[in-house]
Amino acid sequence: MAGHRLGRITEDIKRELTAIFRKLKDPRVQGLISIVRVEV
């Protein structure tokens, strides 16, 4: 049960970080960042 919840939390964190990085205005990092793993 705890493993399932932790998996959902890490997916939520990954989704939020991806959204934040997409909003960056620095042209040097546009399209270069991808989040592949989150450790909690």
C-alpha positions as CSV (number, residue, x, y, z in Angstrom):
1,M,0.0,0.0,0.0
2,A,2.8,2.5,0.9
3,G,4.7,1.6,-2.2
4,H,1.6,2.5,-4.4
5,R,1.2,5.8,-2.6
6,L,4.9,6.7,-2.9
7,G,4.7,5.9,-6.6
8,R,1.8,8.3,-7.1
9,I,3.7,11.0,-5.1
10,T,6.8,10.6,-7.2
11,E,4.8,10.8,-10.4
12,D,3.1,14.0,-9.1
13,I,6.5,15.6,-8.3
14,K,7.9,14.6,-11.7
15,R,4.9,16.2,-13.4
16,E,5.1,19.4,-11.4
17,L,8.9,19.7,-12.0
18,T,8.4,19.2,-15.7
19,A,5.8,22.0,-15.7
20,I,8.1,24.3,-13.9
21,F,11.0,23.7,-16.2
22,R,8.8,24.3,-19.3
23,K,8.1,27.8,-18.0
24,L,11.8,28.7,-17.8
25,K,12.6,31.7,-19.9
26,D,16.3,30.8,-20.4
27,P,16.8,29.9,-24.1
28,R,19.8,27.8,-23.3
29,V,17.7,25.1,-21.5
30,Q,14.5,25.1,-23.6
31,G,13.9,21.6,-24.8
32,L,17.0,20.2,-23.1
33,I,15.6,19.1,-19.8
34,S,13.6,15.9,-19.1
35,I,12.8,14.4,-15.7
36,V,13.3,10.7,-15.8
37,R,13.3,9.7,-12.1
38,V,12.4,11.2,-8.8
39,E,13.6,9.8,-5.5
40,V,11.7,10.6,-2.3
